[in-house]
Amino acid sequence: MHTVQLLTDVPPQTLPARSMMAFTLASHIILVPLGVALPLITLVMHGHGLRRDDPTALLLARRWSAVMAVQFAIGVVTGTVLSFEFGLLWPGMMGRWGDVFGIGFGVEAWAFFLEAVLIAVYLYGWRRLPARTHFLLGLPLPFVALLGAFGILAANAWMNTPRGFTLDSLGDPVDVKIWKALFTPMFGPQYWHFVVAMFLTAGYVVAGVYAVGLLRGRRDRYHRLGFTVPFTLSAVLSPVQFVLGDSIARQVFHKQPVKFAAMEIVWRTDTHQPEYLYGRLREDGTVSGGIRIPQLDSVLAGFHADTRVTGLTSVPASDRPTATQATIAHWAFDTMVGIGSLLVLLALWYAATWLPRRRMPASPWFLRCAAVAGVASVVAVECGWVATEVGRQPWIVYQNMRVAEAVTATRSTGLWVTFGLVVVVYVFVFGSFLAVLLKMRTRWRRADEEGGPRRPEETPEHAPETDTPDTGMPETDMPYGPRSTGSRP
């Protein structure tokens, strides 16, 4: 009866508002790894090409920079939609708490602006700036990308552990302390866990493209180098991310014990808590299905079976996730951890061959796993956000404001119609993104089949030197880095 009462207290606008927000966030986050990490991966390849005078590396860097620009343009669109949704779907939260945590969104906006300028300069400079100048102008790009991640993670970490304010007699925040609002207890663990996840995911996604090419018989240096550089970065970061993931789970255990209980489907507070791999939590607290490992949850939480783990029943039913929400958070968390564990094994496989022989594993099964690793990493990122957001329910600002208090008063019918329109627009946007990438791939492959670009000294005397606009990604001469200082503009 109490559960039925709780459901009737939820405004009808909540489901469409949450569904729309979840869809747009899940769509946007597909682009985030490339937005955060591709600038660094590109510059690593660019620097390698300049240092070794390697035209293949410069070719890869230039092509990746084109992908980076297209991805950034799409990311701005989807990110802007999200920023509007915060105000339109959750006016209760923004109206009361915007002055406290809104600084994070301001930082992200400035980072977007700076990144747009730097990407434009970087693309423009390929044929028009001296080599060293062009490369140095690109170096701020990774730091600006990290600044954008700083802004959004500061806002989300504040929602998980709100700090930096006091409440007046009406319950409104006053005496805001910006630094405390930015650097909340969960900010550090969330930020580094997220950033490493973005670099790891982007590396596996980029490497996966070339792994498919290698599987199809394209064993040239272009594909080997395109695979090796990003995959090596991700392989190094995979065990690091595993340690960071364990650290943030421990922070959730201390700072958000009810969320931890949801992620681990712990019903009653006790020691010697078992660990469930998957399984479904029922309304009466029992768990059906899954694999039960005795005492492991307490050991993972506090390194000892006597560790007391807080259960969901430690707070009233109105202040905790429902059994269904806890199961969703639990499945998402287990999937994320499972994928992370498999990626560590893949990294060890790579290291076992690369370190002694300086060459990648020859097994086709390794390349198949590497090709799948990019998609698996994106799934892990999605699951991480599901565990974070669903596990915090029913709070939109943890222990300060419920989702039902923050939702818009717009009629649910209107929200469902808007949601449908958003889905249609996003299908068009992502379809266009894919079409552009496929067109670029076709153009580049045709150029490679025709013998590829040539160095200036290899160009026939009767062939005029061209300066086609960068939007077409010209590939009529080499090197695929900036011209030397002595070259004409």
Residue, then its C-alpha position, 0 to 999 in steps of 0.5 A: m500500500h505504501t508503494v502505491q501511495l508513493l507512485t501516486d505522489v509522482p507527477p505525471q510529467t516525471l516519466p516523459a521528462r526523465s525519459m527525454m533527459a535519459f535519451t538525450l544524455a545517452s545520445h550525447i555521451i556517445l560523442v563525449p569520449l571523442g570530444v575529450a580524448l581525440p584531440l590528445i590522440t591526434l596530437v600524439m600522432h601529429g608529434h610522432g609524425l613531425r619527430r620522425d618525419d613520418p608522412t603516414a603518421l601525419l596523414l593519420a593525424r590530419r584525417w583524425s583532425a577532420v573527424m574531430a571537427v565533425q564530431f565537435a560540431i555534432g557534440v555542440v548540437t546535442g550538448t546545447v539540447l541538454s543545457f536547454e533541457f535542464g531549464l525546461l524540464w527541471p525548473g524547480m532545480m535550476g530555480r532554487w539551486g542554479d546559483v550554487f552549482g551553475i558555475g560548472f555549466g558556465v565553465e563548460a560553455w567557456a570551454f566549448f567556445l575556446e575549443a571551437v576556436l582552437i579546432a578552427v585554427y588547428l584545421y586551418g593551419w595544416r597548410r598555412l602555418p610552419a610545422r612547429t607553430h602549427f603543432l604548438l597551437g594545437l597543444p592547448l586543445p586537450f587541456v580545453a577538452l579537460l576543462g569542459a569535462f571539469g565543468i560538467l563533472a563539477a555540476n554532477a558531483w555537486m548533485n551527488t554530494p551538494r556542498g557550498f551553501t547554507l539554507d535560510s528559514l524558507g529552505d533556499p540556499v544562501d551564503v554560496k561558497i563557489w569553491k566548495a560547490l565546485f570541489t565537492p567530496m565526489f568531484g575528484p573521484q568522479y572526474w578522474h574516473f570519467v576522464v580516464a574512461m573517456f581516453l580509454t574509450a576513445g582509444y579503443v574506438v579509434a583502434g577498433v576501426y583499424a582492427v577491422g581493416l587489419l582483419r580484412g587484410r589491410r596489413d599496410r603500415y597505415h593501418r598498423l600505426g592507426f591501430t597501435v598508437p590509440f590501442t597502446l594508450s587504452a591498454v595502459l589506461s585499462p588497469v589504471q581505470f580498474v583501480l580508479g573504479d574501485s576507488i570511486a565505488r569505495q567513495v560512494f560506499h562512504k558518501q552515498p551509502v544508500k546509492f551503494a546499497a542500490m548498486e549492490i542490491v543490499w536490503r538490510t544493514d549488516t556485516h558479511q554481506p554477499e555479492y550478487l552478480y546480476g540478480r533481481l531485487r524483489e519488493d520484499g528484499t529477496v534476490s532472485g537469479g544471479i550468482r551469489i558470492p558469500q561475504l564478498d560485498s563486505v570484503l570489497a567495501g572494507f577489505h574485511a568480511d566484518t565490514r558493515v554495509t548499509g542497506l536500503t531499509s536504513v532509510p524510509a521507502s520514500d528516500r531510497p530507490t525502488a526495487t526496480q530502480a535498484t535492480i537497474a543500477h545494479w545491472a548497470f554497475d555489474t555490466m560496467v565492471g564486467i566490461g572493465s575486467l575484460l578490457v584489462l585482460l585484453a590489455l594484458w594479452y597485448a602487453a604479453t606480446w608487445l613488451p618482449r617482441r615489440r609487435m602486436p599479437a598475430s591472432p585474428w581473435f585478438l583483432r576481433c576482440a580489439a574491434v569489439a572493445g570500442v563498442a564495449s567501452v561505450v556501453a560501459v560508459e553508458c552503464g556508468w551514468v545509469a548507475t550514477e543517476v538511477g542509484r541516486q533516486p528519488w533525489i535530483v539533489y541528493q537529500n535536498m530535492r526530489v525529482a518530483e519537486a524539480v520537474t516542470a509543470t508542462r502537461s505530460t502529453g506535450l512532453w511526450v510529443t516533444f520527446g518524439l520530435v527530439v528522437v526524430v531530430y536525433v535520428f537525423v543528426f546522427g544519421s548525418f554524422l554517420a553519412v559524413l564519416l562514411k563519405m570521408r572514409t570513401r574519399w580517403r580510401r579512393a585517394d589511397e588506392e590511387g597511390g596516395p599523396r606525394r611529396p613535393e619533389e615527387t610531383p610532376e612539373h606540369a602538375p599545378e600546386t593546389d590549395t583546395p579548401d580544408t573542408g574537402m580534406p585535400e590529399t594532392d600533395m605531401p607531407y600531411g602536416p604543415r608546410s615547411t617555413g620556406s614553403r609558399p603560403 
